[in-house]
Amino acid sequence: MARNPASDGLQLESHQNHFLTSKRIKALSNASLVLVDIVMLVLAFVLGYEAREYLPFFARPEGQPPLNSYGPTIFLHVATIIIMFYFSRLYHLKRAFSRFDQIRNVIGVVTLGSLLANGTLEFFLQNTPLEVSYPRSLFFYVWIISLVLTGTGRELHRKFWVSLRKRGIARDNLLIVGEGRIAEDITKKIRNKPDLGYNIVGIVSSGKQRGRRMLGFPYIGNYDDIPRLIDELEVEQVIVALSDAKRTKLVELITLCQRGQVDIKVYPDIFSYMAGDLNVDDLGGTPLLTVRDIALRGWKLSLKRALDLFGAGLGLILLSPFMMLTVLLIRLESKGSVFYSQVRMGLDGRPFPMIKFRSMRFDAESSGRTWTVENDPRVTRIGRFMRRTNWDEIPQLINVLLGHMSLVGPRPERPMYVQQFRGQIPRYMERHREKAGMTGWAQVNGLRGDTSIAHRTQHDLWYVENWSLWLDIKIIIRTILQTITGSSPNAY
């Protein structure tokens, strides 16, 4: 059937209008973030000026210059930090990013920017009519309040735009190219995270799936239809998700997707075997892709052990009164030992006795060992509270001191389960290259209790290959916050 040139022209014009609207919304998002940063930094300086007068941390100033005389200082302070935000790519935010990482980056950039601005004040303003006294006490207040207000402003900005995306505003039309497990996994993740800002318009396959649906989204064509679908559906993002794709097929699909300014992302099946980030190394001008690089070795092991000793020792000291109270409550509710010791497999597959507060009846395993499930009748009343809040695992601080475990790492399993999983889950035993942990990357992401072992293993391997001191601290903070707020997923 012949195509109508006038219709094609209208569709192209509609696509261009949608693209321009989307582009304006993205520009507005970035511009509003810059504006929020500027407002918060100016407000921080004003509040710091007032705090120096009324807060008792430093001696009250005598004859403090009026606020308006600090105009050039405020301008230099704000401009320096905004420029550093830009070059630190804090205005090029990913759709999915960690708030902990953003807070860390904001603290680093604001601190460095404040120091740089303070150091350049004399260079630009000294011996000029604009020169004004900028004492260390004022610098301290401005710096602290800048950290708080900038972090708060960015979080409010994020929540505002996330709420718009959840309502269908500021979303990008997304076309998924592929079929099978990889395409299904990506579709599920995008469907479950509306805050990413994607609107899945459909899925394109080799043609065998035409007329069917995947997770509620229709297969709307085959590979040859991609250019037409991109124009007609005003697609802005394409994800190519194929299982065992050949190089020639990927090149062909990418060529079909290259329409206007459409962003193309490729997720071939080979990445399912990689847990860590991809890094590009150089070998005499030849690029090499690093897909597996064990992060935790050498001096980093000593650093992690130092964190374990400090955290476990401090935790036992501070929590000892509450642990004694727990012992009393357990004994009052049921007979039997207060502690429960169970053999688990840790570093290099070596067994060790893991200590917990007993949260079940003393005869809970009389009919055999099974997984704990939600509303398990074997769990005591105090035990239900402990399991929901992770309090039953606090005695494992002793395991950490003894070197059996770490504060953070893959959760240890019983030997019987390890033998079962090692034959079912690819790379399962590689999670034993590090010490087992009281908490871990899988646990803070809701993979505990009766959840997928394969997904847990993927998270554990990612942790092993991407370890950093900051990552451990972030996981510990998230664990504490989830415990305090009662938002720990699948805790029962």
C-alpha positions as CSV (number, residue, x, y, z in Angstrom):
1,M,0.0,0.0,0.0
2,A,1.4,3.4,-0.9
3,R,2.1,5.7,1.9
4,N,0.6,9.2,2.1
5,P,3.4,11.8,1.9
6,A,1.1,14.3,3.7
7,S,0.5,11.8,6.5
8,D,4.2,11.2,6.8
9,G,4.9,14.9,7.0
10,L,2.3,15.3,9.8
11,Q,3.8,12.3,11.7
12,L,7.3,13.8,11.4
13,E,6.1,17.2,12.5
14,S,4.3,15.6,15.5
15,H,7.5,13.7,16.4
16,Q,9.6,16.8,16.2
17,N,7.1,18.7,18.4
18,H,7.1,15.9,21.0
19,F,10.9,15.8,20.9
20,L,11.2,19.6,21.4
21,T,8.7,19.5,24.3
22,S,10.6,16.6,26.0
23,K,13.9,18.5,25.4
24,R,12.4,21.7,27.0
25,I,11.2,19.7,30.0
26,K,14.7,18.2,30.5
27,A,16.3,21.6,30.1
28,L,13.8,23.0,32.7
29,S,14.7,20.2,35.1
30,N,18.4,21.0,34.8
31,A,17.9,24.7,35.0
32,S,15.6,24.4,38.0
33,L,18.3,22.3,39.8
34,V,20.9,25.1,39.2
35,L,18.4,27.6,40.5
36,V,17.7,25.5,43.6
37,D,21.5,25.3,44.3
38,I,21.9,29.0,43.9
39,V,19.0,29.9,46.2
40,M,20.2,27.4,48.8
41,L,23.8,28.6,48.7
42,V,22.7,32.3,49.0
43,L,20.3,31.4,51.9
44,A,23.1,29.4,53.6
45,F,25.4,32.5,53.6
46,V,22.6,34.7,55.0
47,L,21.8,32.2,57.7
48,G,25.5,31.7,58.4
49,Y,25.9,35.4,58.9
50,E,23.0,35.5,61.3
51,A,24.2,32.3,63.1
52,R,27.5,34.0,63.9
53,E,25.6,36.6,65.8
54,Y,23.3,34.4,67.8
55,L,24.8,30.9,68.1
56,P,27.2,30.4,71.0
57,F,29.8,28.2,69.4
58,F,32.2,31.1,68.8
59,A,32.7,34.4,70.5
60,R,30.1,37.0,69.5
61,P,31.6,39.3,66.8
62,E,32.1,43.0,67.6
63,G,31.4,45.4,64.9
64,Q,30.4,42.8,62.3
65,P,30.1,44.4,58.8
66,P,26.6,44.7,57.4
67,L,25.3,41.8,55.2
68,N,25.1,43.8,52.0
69,S,28.9,44.4,52.2
70,Y,29.3,40.6,51.6
71,G,27.7,40.8,48.2
72,P,30.9,40.1,46.2
73,T,31.9,37.4,48.7
74,I,28.5,35.7,48.3
75,F,28.8,35.9,44.5
76,L,32.3,34.3,44.5
77,H,31.2,31.6,47.0
78,V,28.1,30.7,45.0
79,A,29.8,30.9,41.5
80,T,32.7,28.7,42.6
81,I,30.5,25.9,44.0
82,I,28.1,26.0,41.0
83,I,31.0,25.7,38.6
84,M,32.5,22.8,40.5
85,F,29.0,21.2,40.6
86,Y,29.0,21.4,36.8
87,F,32.5,20.0,36.3
88,S,31.8,17.2,38.8
89,R,28.8,16.2,36.6
90,L,26.3,16.9,39.3
91,Y,24.1,18.5,36.7
92,H,24.2,15.4,34.6
93,L,22.3,13.1,36.9
94,K,21.5,9.6,35.9
95,R,17.9,8.4,36.0
96,A,18.7,6.0,38.8
97,F,21.2,7.2,41.3
98,S,22.0,6.6,44.9
99,R,21.0,9.4,47.3
100,F,23.9,8.4,49.6
101,D,26.3,8.9,46.7
102,Q,24.8,12.2,45.9
103,I,25.1,13.4,49.5
104,R,28.7,12.3,49.6
105,N,29.4,14.1,46.3
106,V,27.6,17.3,47.5
107,I,29.6,17.2,50.8
108,G,32.9,16.9,48.9
109,V,32.2,19.5,46.2
110,V,30.7,22.1,48.6
111,T,33.6,21.6,51.0
112,L,36.2,22.0,48.3
113,G,34.3,24.8,46.6
114,S,34.1,26.7,49.9
115,L,37.8,26.3,50.6
116,L,38.6,27.4,47.0
117,A,36.3,30.4,47.2
118,N,37.8,31.4,50.6
119,G,41.3,31.1,49.2
120,T,40.6,33.2,46.1
121,L,38.9,36.0,48.0
122,E,42.2,37.7,48.8
123,F,43.4,37.3,45.3
124,F,40.3,39.0,43.8
125,L,39.2,41.4,46.5
126,Q,42.2,42.3,48.6
127,N,43.1,46.0,48.5
128,T,39.9,46.8,46.6
129,P,36.8,48.7,47.7
130,L,35.0,45.3,47.7
131,E,37.3,43.8,50.4
132,V,35.5,42.7,53.6
133,S,36.5,40.6,56.6
134,Y,35.6,37.0,56.2
135,P,36.5,35.4,59.6
136,R,36.9,31.6,60.1
137,S,33.8,31.5,62.3
138,L,31.6,32.9,59.5
139,F,33.2,30.5,57.1
140,F,32.4,27.6,59.4
141,Y,28.7,28.5,59.7
142,V,28.4,29.1,55.9
143,W,30.1,25.8,55.1
144,I,27.9,23.7,57.5
145,I,24.6,25.4,56.5
146,S,25.6,25.1,52.8
147,L,26.0,21.4,53.2
148,V,22.6,21.0,54.9
149,L,20.6,23.3,52.6
150,T,22.2,22.2,49.3
151,G,21.6,18.5,50.2
152,T,18.0,19.3,51.3
153,G,17.3,21.4,48.2
154,R,18.5,18.7,45.8
155,E,16.4,16.0,47.6
156,L,13.3,18.1,47.3
157,H,14.0,18.8,43.7
158,R,14.5,15.0,43.1
159,K,11.2,14.2,44.8
160,F,9.3,16.9,42.8
161,W,10.5,15.5,39.4
162,V,10.0,11.9,40.5
163,S,6.4,12.8,41.4
164,L,5.9,14.3,37.9
165,R,7.4,11.2,36.3
166,K,5.0,8.9,38.3
167,R,2.1,11.0,37.0
168,G,3.3,10.5,33.4
169,I,4.9,13.9,33.0
170,A,8.5,14.3,31.8
171,R,8.7,10.7,30.6
172,D,10.6,9.4,27.6
173,N,8.9,7.1,25.1
174,L,10.9,3.8,25.2
175,L,11.0,1.0,22.7
176,I,12.4,-2.3,23.8
177,V,14.1,-4.4,21.1
178,G,14.4,-8.1,22.0
179,E,12.7,-11.2,23.4
180,G,13.4,-13.8,26.0
181,R,14.7,-13.5,29.5
182,I,16.9,-10.4,29.0
183,A,14.1,-8.4,27.5
184,E,11.7,-9.6,30.2
185,D,14.1,-8.6,33.0
186,I,14.6,-5.1,31.6
187,T,10.8,-4.7,31.0
188,K,10.1,-5.7,34.6
189,K,12.6,-3.4,36.1
190,I,11.3,-0.4,34.1
191,R,7.7,-1.3,34.9
192,N,8.5,-1.5,38.6
193,K,10.3,1.8,38.7
194,P,8.1,4.6,37.2
195,D,10.4,7.2,38.8
196,L,13.0,6.3,36.1
197,G,10.8,8.3,33.7
198,Y,10.3,5.8,30.9
199,N,7.1,5.1,29.1
200,I,7.3,1.7,27.3
201,V,5.4,2.1,24.0
202,G,6.0,-1.5,23.0
203,I,8.4,-4.4,22.3
204,V,9.9,-5.3,19.0
205,S,11.0,-8.9,18.3
206,S,12.2,-11.1,15.4
207,G,8.5,-11.5,14.4
208,K,7.6,-14.7,16.2
209,Q,5.9,-12.9,19.0
210,R,3.7,-10.6,17.0
211,G,0.3,-10.2,18.7
212,R,1.5,-11.4,22.1
213,R,2.3,-9.4,25.2
214,M,5.1,-9.4,27.7
215,L,4.2,-8.3,31.3
216,G,1.3,-6.4,29.8
217,F,3.2,-4.6,27.1
218,P,2.5,-5.6,23.4
219,Y,4.8,-6.9,20.8
220,I,4.2,-4.2,18.1
221,G,6.4,-5.3,15.2
222,N,9.5,-7.0,14.0
223,Y,13.0,-5.6,13.5
224,D,12.3,-4.1,10.1
225,D,9.5,-2.0,11.6
226,I,11.9,-0.2,14.0
227,P,12.5,3.0,11.9
228,R,8.7,3.4,11.2
229,L,7.8,2.8,14.9
230,I,10.4,5.3,16.1
231,D,8.8,8.0,14.0
232,E,5.2,7.1,14.6
233,L,5.4,6.5,18.3
234,E,7.8,9.4,18.9
235,V,10.4,7.2,20.5
236,E,13.2,8.9,22.3
237,Q,15.0,5.9,23.9
238,V,15.7,2.4,22.5
239,I,17.0,-0.5,24.6
240,V,18.4,-3.4,22.6
241,A,18.1,-6.5,24.9
242,L,18.9,-9.7,23.1
243,S,20.0,-13.2,24.3
244,D,23.1,-14.5,22.5
245,A,23.1,-11.8,19.9
246,K,25.7,-12.0,17.1
247,R,27.8,-9.0,16.3
248,T,26.3,-8.6,12.9
249,K,22.8,-8.7,14.2
250,L,23.6,-6.0,16.9
251,V,25.2,-3.8,14.3
252,E,22.1,-4.2,12.0
253,L,19.7,-3.4,14.9
254,I,21.7,-0.3,16.0
255,T,21.7,0.9,12.4
256,L,17.9,0.5,12.2
257,C,17.5,2.5,15.5
258,Q,19.6,5.5,14.4
259,R,16.8,7.9,13.8
260,G,17.3,11.6,14.6
261,Q,18.5,12.1,18.2
262,V,17.2,8.8,19.6
263,D,19.3,7.5,22.5
264,I,20.3,3.8,22.0
265,K,21.3,1.5,24.8
266,V,22.5,-2.1,24.3
267,Y,22.3,-4.9,26.8
268,P,23.6,-8.1,25.1
269,D,23.3,-11.3,27.1
270,I,27.1,-11.5,27.8
271,F,26.6,-8.9,30.6
272,S,24.5,-11.4,32.5
273,Y,27.8,-13.2,33.3
274,M,29.4,-10.0,34.7
275,A,28.7,-8.7,38.2
276,G,31.1,-5.7,38.3
277,D,31.3,-2.4,36.5
278,L,32.9,-2.4,33.1
279,N,36.2,-0.6,32.7
280,V,38.2,0.2,29.6
281,D,41.9,-0.3,29.9
282,D,44.5,0.5,27.3
283,L,47.1,-1.9,25.9
284,G,49.4,0.1,23.6
285,G,46.5,1.8,21.9
286,T,44.3,-1.3,22.0
287,P,41.2,-1.0,24.2
288,L,40.5,-3.9,26.6
289,L,37.3,-4.4,28.5
290,T,37.8,-5.4,32.1
291,V,34.8,-7.5,33.2
292,R,36.1,-9.0,36.4
293,D,38.4,-7.2,38.8
294,I,38.3,-8.3,42.5
295,A,38.1,-5.0,44.4
296,L,38.9,-6.3,47.9
297,R,42.5,-7.3,48.1
298,G,45.9,-6.0,49.4
299,W,45.8,-3.1,51.8
300,K,42.0,-2.9,51.4
301,L,41.6,-6.0,53.4
302,S,43.3,-4.3,56.4
303,L,41.1,-1.3,55.9
304,K,38.0,-3.4,55.9
305,R,39.2,-5.3,59.0
306,A,39.8,-2.1,60.8
307,L,36.3,-0.9,60.1
308,D,35.0,-4.3,61.4
309,L,36.9,-4.1,64.6
310,F,35.9,-0.5,65.3
311,G,32.2,-1.0,64.4
312,A,31.8,-4.3,66.3
313,G,33.6,-3.0,69.4
314,L,31.6,0.2,69.4
315,G,28.4,-1.6,68.8
316,L,28.9,-4.1,71.6
317,I,29.7,-1.3,74.1
318,L,26.8,0.9,73.2
319,L,24.2,-1.9,72.8
320,S,25.2,-4.1,75.8
321,P,22.4,-2.7,78.1
322,F,19.7,-3.6,75.4
323,M,21.3,-7.0,74.8
324,M,21.0,-7.8,78.5
325,L,17.3,-6.7,78.4
326,T,16.8,-9.0,75.4
327,V,18.3,-11.9,77.3
328,L,15.8,-11.3,80.1
329,L,12.8,-11.1,77.8
330,I,13.7,-14.3,75.9
331,R,14.1,-16.3,79.2
332,L,10.7,-14.9,80.4
333,E,8.9,-16.0,77.3
334,S,10.2,-19.5,76.7
335,K,12.6,-22.0,78.1
336,G,15.9,-23.0,76.4
337,S,19.1,-21.3,75.5
338,V,19.1,-17.5,75.0
339,F,21.5,-17.8,72.1
340,Y,21.2,-19.9,69.0
341,S,24.4,-21.1,67.3
342,Q,24.2,-22.5,63.8
343,V,27.0,-23.7,61.4
344,R,27.3,-21.5,58.4
345,M,29.8,-21.3,55.5
346,G,32.0,-18.2,55.2
347,L,35.3,-17.2,53.6
348,D,36.6,-19.9,51.2
349,G,33.7,-22.1,52.1
350,R,35.0,-22.7,55.7
351,P,32.3,-23.5,58.3
352,F,31.9,-21.4,61.4
353,P,29.4,-21.1,64.3
354,M,27.2,-18.1,63.7
355,I,25.6,-16.7,66.9
356,K,22.1,-15.2,67.1
357,F,19.5,-14.5,69.7
358,R,17.0,-17.3,69.7
359,S,13.8,-16.1,68.0
360,M,12.0,-19.4,67.7
361,R,10.7,-22.0,70.2
362,F,13.4,-24.3,71.6
363,D,11.9,-27.2,69.6
364,A,11.5,-25.4,66.3
365,E,13.6,-27.8,64.3
366,S,12.2,-31.0,65.9
367,S,10.4,-31.8,62.6
368,G,13.3,-30.8,60.4
369,R,15.1,-27.7,59.1
370,T,13.1,-25.4,56.8
371,W,13.2,-21.8,55.6
372,T,11.6,-19.2,57.8
373,V,8.4,-17.9,56.1
374,E,6.1,-15.0,56.8
375,N,3.9,-15.6,59.9
376,D,5.9,-18.7,60.8
377,P,4.2,-20.3,63.9
378,R,7.6,-21.4,65.3
379,V,8.6,-17.7,65.9
380,T,8.1,-16.4,69.5
381,R,6.5,-13.0,70.2
382,I,9.8,-11.4,71.1
383,G,11.4,-13.3,68.3
384,R,9.0,-11.8,65.7
385,F,10.0,-8.3,66.9
386,M,13.7,-9.2,66.7
387,R,13.5,-10.7,63.3
388,R,11.5,-7.8,61.9
389,T,14.1,-5.3,63.3
390,N,17.2,-7.6,62.7
391,W,17.9,-7.4,66.4
392,D,18.3,-11.2,66.6
393,E,21.5,-10.8,64.6
394,I,23.2,-8.3,66.9
395,P,25.3,-11.1,68.7
396,Q,27.0,-11.6,65.4
397,L,29.1,-8.6,66.4
398,I,31.0,-11.3,68.4
399,N,31.6,-13.2,65.2
400,V,32.9,-10.1,63.6
401,L,35.4,-9.5,66.5
402,L,36.6,-13.1,66.2
403,G,37.2,-12.7,62.5
404,H,34.5,-15.2,61.4
405,M,32.4,-12.5,59.8
406,S,32.5,-8.9,58.6
407,L,30.0,-6.1,59.2
408,V,29.2,-6.2,55.5
409,G,29.4,-9.1,53.1
410,P,27.4,-11.9,51.5
411,R,25.0,-13.5,54.0
412,P,26.3,-17.0,55.0
413,E,24.2,-20.1,54.3
414,R,24.1,-23.5,55.9
415,P,26.4,-26.1,54.4
416,M,23.4,-28.2,53.2
417,Y,22.0,-25.2,51.2
418,V,25.5,-24.3,49.8
419,Q,25.8,-27.8,48.4
420,Q,22.4,-27.5,46.9
421,F,22.9,-24.0,45.4
422,R,26.4,-24.6,44.0
423,G,25.0,-26.9,41.4
424,Q,22.0,-24.8,40.5
425,I,23.3,-21.2,40.6
426,P,26.1,-20.1,38.2
427,R,29.1,-18.6,40.0
428,Y,27.5,-19.3,43.4
429,M,30.7,-20.3,45.1
430,E,32.4,-17.1,44.1
431,R,30.5,-15.2,46.8
432,H,32.6,-17.1,49.3
433,R,35.7,-15.2,48.2
434,E,35.0,-12.7,50.9
435,K,33.9,-13.0,54.5
436,A,30.3,-13.4,55.3
437,G,28.5,-10.3,56.5
438,M,26.0,-9.3,59.2
439,T,24.3,-7.3,56.4
440,G,25.0,-6.9,52.7
441,W,24.1,-5.4,49.4
442,A,21.5,-8.0,48.7
443,Q,19.8,-7.6,52.1
444,V,19.4,-3.8,51.9
445,N,17.8,-4.3,48.5
446,G,15.1,-6.6,49.9
447,L,16.7,-9.9,49.0
448,R,16.4,-11.8,52.3
449,G,14.1,-14.4,53.7
450,D,12.2,-16.5,51.1
451,T,13.5,-14.6,48.0
452,S,15.4,-15.6,44.8
453,I,18.8,-17.1,45.5
454,A,19.9,-16.3,42.0
455,H,19.2,-12.6,42.5
456,R,20.9,-12.7,45.9
457,T,24.0,-14.2,44.2
458,Q,24.0,-11.5,41.5
459,H,24.0,-8.8,44.2
460,D,26.6,-10.6,46.3
461,L,28.9,-10.9,43.3
462,W,28.4,-7.2,42.4
463,Y,29.4,-6.3,46.0
464,V,32.5,-8.5,45.8
465,E,33.7,-7.0,42.6
466,N,32.8,-3.4,43.4
467,W,33.9,-3.1,47.1
468,S,34.9,0.2,48.6
469,L,35.0,1.6,52.1
470,W,32.2,4.0,51.1
471,L,30.1,1.2,49.8
472,D,30.4,-0.6,53.2
473,I,29.5,2.6,55.1
474,K,26.5,3.2,52.8
475,I,25.2,-0.3,53.3
476,I,25.6,0.0,57.1
477,I,23.7,3.4,57.1
478,R,20.9,1.9,54.9
479,T,20.6,-1.1,57.3
480,I,20.3,1.2,60.3
481,L,17.8,3.4,58.6
482,Q,15.7,0.5,57.4
483,T,15.8,-1.0,60.9
484,I,14.8,2.3,62.6
485,T,12.0,3.0,60.2
486,G,10.8,-0.6,60.0
487,S,11.1,-0.6,56.2
488,S,13.5,-3.5,56.0
489,P,12.0,-5.5,53.1
490,N,11.1,-9.2,53.6
491,A,12.1,-9.1,57.3
492,Y,10.2,-11.8,59.1
